[in-house]
Amino acid sequence: MINGALVTLAGYVASEPVVKTVNEKTPKVSLRVAWNSRYFDRATGEWRDSKTSFATVHCWRRMADNVSPSLRKGEAVVVTGRLAVREYDDKEGRRRTSVDIEADAIGHDLSRGVTRFQRTVRSTGDEAGHSRLDDLAKSEAVRDGLSGDDLPGEDALDQMHTGHGPVSDAGGSGGMFDQNAVDALAGTAAEPVAVGAPF
């Protein structure tokens, strides 16, 4: 019997995915995911949002390669993985709790928007690294509605891996998600927003 806590959560990407390479060869992507639930307040007779919770989701290897060009801050996602909760002391010596999820699967929440799937091809041989980067660039291009000769080259790869790649605006084909809702979850919105409302 394997001990562990498997969890599935639905929420919003609360931070842009951070791309790293572990041991100079293993890709890893980490991102914060925020969620809250709604409850009925009997005292007021209204539905209210519960306190927002956050977890750091870690994606490895091929999943990391796919997450990097696919997910952006503000998008609704569903995550399945192994839960780990640990305590640590911050720089000021205060006791903190960290909630982490080692993702087994992650993707857009299709109850809140639409997306398009593109299968990536596993590469072999000396050109494996270049082919993987090409796949990432093509995935990014498909997200932005490009095809054929419009596919980006090395410049787009550089932008993608430095976190400055193209992101669809709220009015475009990729703008299915409420950015203000996620900013409200993360505490960065200029004005209060009702989180949890359909969009």
C-alpha positions in Angstrom: 0.0 0.0 0.0 1.3 3.4 -1.0 0.8 6.2 1.6 0.0 9.6 0.2 -2.8 12.1 -0.5 -4.2 12.4 -4.0 -6.1 15.5 -4.7 -8.1 17.1 -7.5 -8.8 20.8 -7.4 -10.4 23.3 -9.7 -9.2 26.9 -9.6 -7.3 29.7 -11.4 -3.7 30.1 -12.3 -2.6 32.9 -9.9 0.9 33.4 -11.2 2.7 33.0 -14.5 4.4 29.6 -14.8 8.1 29.6 -13.8 10.3 27.5 -16.0 13.5 25.9 -14.6 15.9 23.1 -15.5 16.9 20.7 -12.7 20.3 18.9 -12.9 20.9 20.7 -16.2 18.5 18.3 -18.0 15.1 17.9 -16.3 12.5 20.5 -17.1 10.3 21.8 -14.3 7.5 24.3 -14.3 5.9 25.7 -11.1 2.8 27.8 -10.8 0.5 29.1 -8.1 -3.1 28.0 -8.3 -5.9 29.7 -6.3 -9.4 28.5 -5.4 -12.3 29.2 -3.2 -15.7 27.8 -2.6 -19.1 29.4 -2.2 -21.4 29.0 0.8 -24.8 30.2 1.7 -24.9 32.7 4.6 -28.1 32.0 6.5 -27.8 35.2 8.4 -27.9 37.4 5.2 -29.6 35.0 2.9 -26.9 35.5 0.3 -24.2 33.3 -1.3 -20.6 34.3 -0.3 -17.1 33.4 -1.3 -15.0 31.5 1.2 -11.4 32.5 2.0 -9.1 32.0 -0.9 -6.6 29.1 -0.7 -3.4 28.8 -2.7 -1.1 25.9 -3.6 2.1 25.7 -5.6 1.8 23.1 -8.4 5.0 21.5 -9.7 5.1 19.9 -13.2 8.0 17.8 -14.4 9.6 16.6 -17.6 7.2 16.3 -20.6 4.3 17.8 -18.7 6.5 20.8 -17.9 7.3 21.3 -21.6 3.6 21.3 -22.4 2.5 23.5 -19.5 4.9 26.3 -20.3 3.3 27.4 -23.6 -0.2 26.4 -22.6 -1.2 28.0 -19.3 -1.2 31.7 -18.4 -2.2 33.7 -15.3 -6.0 34.0 -15.0 -6.9 30.8 -16.8 -9.2 28.3 -15.2 -7.6 24.9 -14.6 -8.2 21.5 -13.1 -5.2 19.8 -11.3 -4.8 16.2 -10.1 -1.7 15.2 -8.1 0.0 14.3 -4.8 -0.5 16.7 -1.9 2.4 17.7 0.4 2.0 20.1 3.3 5.2 21.3 5.1 6.0 24.0 7.7 9.0 26.3 7.5 10.3 29.5 9.0 10.4 32.6 6.8 13.1 35.3 6.7 11.6 37.0 9.7 11.5 33.8 11.7 7.7 33.4 11.5 6.2 29.9 11.1 4.6 29.3 7.7 2.8 26.5 6.0 3.5 25.6 2.3 1.0 23.6 0.3 2.5 21.9 -2.8 1.0 19.5 -5.4 3.2 17.3 -7.6 1.0 17.2 -10.6 0.0 14.0 -12.4 -2.3 15.9 -14.8 -3.3 19.5 -15.4 -5.4 21.2 -18.0 -8.0 23.9 -18.7 -11.3 23.7 -16.9 -13.7 23.3 -19.8 -16.7 24.2 -17.7 -15.4 27.7 -17.8 -14.1 28.2 -21.3 -12.8 26.5 -24.4 -9.4 25.4 -25.5 -7.7 23.6 -28.4 -5.6 20.5 -27.9 -2.4 19.8 -29.9 -0.5 16.6 -29.4 3.3 16.9 -29.0 5.6 14.4 -30.5 8.3 12.7 -28.5 11.7 13.3 -30.1 14.7 11.0 -30.2 18.4 11.4 -31.3 20.7 14.3 -31.3 18.0 16.8 -32.3 15.7 15.9 -29.4 16.3 19.2 -27.6 15.8 21.3 -30.7 12.7 19.4 -31.6 11.2 19.9 -28.2 11.7 23.6 -28.4 10.2 23.6 -31.9 7.1 21.8 -30.5 6.8 24.5 -27.8 7.0 27.3 -30.3 4.4 25.6 -32.5 2.1 25.1 -29.5 2.4 28.8 -28.6 1.6 29.7 -32.2 -1.5 27.5 -32.2 -2.6 29.2 -29.0 -2.4 32.6 -30.8 -4.2 31.4 -33.9 -1.2 31.2 -36.2 -0.4 28.5 -38.7 1.8 27.5 -41.6 4.3 30.2 -42.5 3.2 32.3 -39.5 4.8 29.9 -37.0 7.4 31.7 -34.9 11.1 31.1 -35.0 13.9 31.4 -32.5 12.9 34.9 -31.3 9.5 33.5 -30.2 11.4 30.7 -28.3 13.5 33.3 -26.5 10.4 35.2 -25.6 8.6 32.1 -24.4 11.4 31.0 -22.1 12.0 34.4 -20.6 8.4 34.9 -19.8 7.8 37.6 -22.3 6.0 35.7 -25.1 2.8 36.7 -26.7 -0.4 36.3 -24.6 -3.8 36.6 -26.1 -5.7 39.7 -25.0 -9.1 39.6 -23.2 -10.9 40.3 -26.4 -9.1 37.8 -28.6 -9.7 34.2 -29.3 -7.7 33.2 -26.2 -9.4 35.6 -23.8 -11.9 33.2 -22.2 -10.9 33.9 -18.6 -11.6 36.7 -16.1 -8.2 38.3 -15.3 -9.8 40.6 -12.7 -11.1 37.5 -10.8 -7.6 36.1 -10.5 -6.1 39.4 -9.5 -8.8 39.6 -6.8 -7.8 36.1 -5.6 -4.2 37.2 -5.5 -5.0 40.5 -3.8 -3.8 42.6 -6.7 -7.0 43.9 -8.2 -7.7 47.6 -8.1 -11.4 47.1 -7.3 -13.1 44.2 -5.5 -14.4 41.5 -7.9 -17.0 38.8 -7.1 -14.9 35.7 -7.5 -16.6 32.5 -8.4 -19.2 34.1 -10.6 -19.4 32.5 -14.1 -17.8 34.4 -16.9 
